[in-house]
Amino acid sequence: MSEREKMEIELIKYTKKSWCKSAVLGFFIGLAVIVPGISGSTVAIIFKLYDQFLYALGNLLKKFKKCFVFLLPIGIGLVLGVLLGFVAVKKLLEFLPFAIVCLFAGLMVGAFPAVTDEIKEATRTKKGVALFALGVFLPVVIGGVSAWLSKNGAQGNAFDGIRWWHFLLAFLLGAVMSVTQIVPGLSASAFLMAVGWFSSLVDSVSVTYWRENPAIFLVYAGLALGFLIGLLGFSKALTVLFARARHTAYFMIVGLSLGSILSMFCNGDILAVYISWADKTAVNPILDILLGVALFAVGVLGAYLLVRYQRKKDAEAKREMD
C-alpha cells in the first residue's frame, strides 16, 4: 500500500445517530477551547472519529463538499460548546477556582487511558522514550515560567495597554491552540493558563470591557485567525505523520498529555489562587482543597467510564466482525 493510499480515509456516511454523535464531539471540542481539562481530540479518539476528523480538516479545501458535510455537525456542536463554556467557566471560576481546575484535571486524567491505548503494543525505543520525556517537559516548563513571571510581578493582566504586537502574539498562540485541538490529551485553555492568558481572556468577555477596551478585538481576531490557519495546516501534517510513524508520534502525544495535567497546577493563573489562600482573601483553603479532591475524583471517574464504555462497544463490534 502506497503512502497516498494510507493517507486516504473513508468518511462515515451519516445516519441520525452518527450525526448526533459528531455533534456531541463538536460540543466537547468547543468546551475544550474554553474549559481547562477537556481535550476534544481525546473525545474524538474515544468516539473512534479521530482519524476521520483529522482527514476532513486537512482536506477541507481540496475536497470541500465531502469534508464540509462531515464537519458540519461538529462545527454546530463546537459553537454551542464555546458559548456554554464561556458562560459556565467564567461563573464557576469566580467562586471556586481551585476546585474547578481540579475537576477539569480529573477529566484529563480519566481520559488519559484512551491516549495511552495507542502505544500499548508499541516497542519502547530510546527515541520514543525521549519524545515522551520532551512531551512532559514542555508544558511543565511553560507553566513554570508563567508562574515565575506572575510571582515576580512581570505578568499582570495580559491585555493592559494593548499594542500592535499583541495581534501577532495572539496569532501565534491561536496557532498553538489549534494544535491542542488535534493532538489528543492537550487542552487549549490549559495552554492559555500555562502562558498566563486564560484569566485575562475570560475576564475580557463583557460588554463593559469591550466598550472601555475596543482594541481587545485585535486580540480576538489574532487568536481566531491563528487558530483557523493552524487547524487546517497542522491537521494535514498530523495525517501525514501518522501515516508514516504513528506510534513514534504518539509517544510525544502521551507525554504532552501528562505534562498538560501537571501544568494545570503550576502556572501564573493558579498561582494567584495559592497567593489568595496565603493572604486569606479567598474562600477557606481547606474547604477549597477538600472540594477540589472530591471534584477531581468525580472528573476521573466520569471520563474513565466514558473510555470504558467505548472500549466495550469496540470489543463488541470486533466480535461481530469475527
Beta strands, then each sheet from edge to edge (+ up, - down):
end
